[in-house]
Amino acid sequence: MDNHANQLEKKLHTLKSSWDNLSKDDGFSELFRIIHFPGYTTPAEWIFIQSLVDSMQEMTNSLIATKANFIKGNHAVIQVNEKVGH
């Protein structure tokens, strides 16, 4: 069982590192500047770009909810185990 916990801990550290990397500014400052250039997009490009940003936000919201439920579920496992004396 300890091996499973160690494997999961390693995966969780990798996941946390990936999420930490997502929160870095990398590129957003530049995007905030670029989008204000005159003629930045055609109407067709605007639809495409807006769709990508909306999709990225939906995926982010889903990850936030999944993370919260994952943590909540893990707390529930501990509470059940404490009640049965494990």
KAGI-V120409 format. One record per residue. N is the residue number from 1. RES is the residue in one letter. PHI is phi in whole degrees, 0 to 359 (NA if undefined). NEAR is the number of other C-alpha atoms within 8 Angstrom. Layout:
{{N & RES & PHI & NEAR} {N & RES & PHI & NEAR}}
This chain:
{{1 & M & NA & 4} {2 & D & 301 & 5} {3 & N & 297 & 6} {4 & H & 298 & 7} {5 & A & 297 & 8} {6 & N & 294 & 8} {7 & Q & 296 & 8} {8 & L & 294 & 8} {9 & E & 300 & 8} {10 & K & 299 & 8} {11 & K & 295 & 8} {12 & L & 294 & 8} {13 & H & 296 & 8} {14 & T & 296 & 8} {15 & L & 298 & 8} {16 & K & 299 & 8} {17 & S & 298 & 8} {18 & S & 297 & 8} {19 & W & 293 & 8} {20 & D & 299 & 8} {21 & N & 296 & 7} {22 & L & 296 & 6} {23 & S & 279 & 6} {24 & K & 291 & 6} {25 & D & 290 & 6} {26 & D & 335 & 5} {27 & G & 97 & 6} {28 & F & 295 & 7} {29 & S & 302 & 8} {30 & E & 293 & 7} {31 & L & 297 & 8} {32 & F & 300 & 8} {33 & R & 281 & 8} {34 & I & 297 & 8} {35 & I & 295 & 7} {36 & H & 266 & 7} {37 & F & 293 & 7} {38 & P & 302 & 4} {39 & G & 74 & 5} {40 & Y & 307 & 8} {41 & T & 221 & 7} {42 & T & 276 & 7} {43 & P & 304 & 6} {44 & A & 292 & 7} {45 & E & 296 & 8} {46 & W & 300 & 9} {47 & I & 299 & 8} {48 & F & 296 & 8} {49 & I & 296 & 8} {50 & Q & 299 & 8} {51 & S & 296 & 8} {52 & L & 296 & 8} {53 & V & 295 & 8} {54 & D & 299 & 8} {55 & S & 295 & 8} {56 & M & 298 & 8} {57 & Q & 292 & 8} {58 & E & 297 & 8} {59 & M & 296 & 8} {60 & T & 296 & 8} {61 & N & 300 & 8} {62 & S & 296 & 8} {63 & L & 296 & 8} {64 & I & 298 & 8} {65 & A & 293 & 8} {66 & T & 296 & 8} {67 & K & 299 & 8} {68 & A & 299 & 8} {69 & N & 292 & 8} {70 & F & 298 & 8} {71 & I & 294 & 8} {72 & K & 300 & 8} {73 & G & 296 & 8} {74 & N & 295 & 8} {75 & H & 297 & 8} {76 & A & 296 & 8} {77 & V & 298 & 8} {78 & I & 297 & 8} {79 & Q & 297 & 8} {80 & V & 295 & 8} {81 & N & 296 & 9} {82 & E & 293 & 8} {83 & K & 290 & 7} {84 & V & 267 & 6} {85 & G & 83 & 5} {86 & H & 271 & 5}}
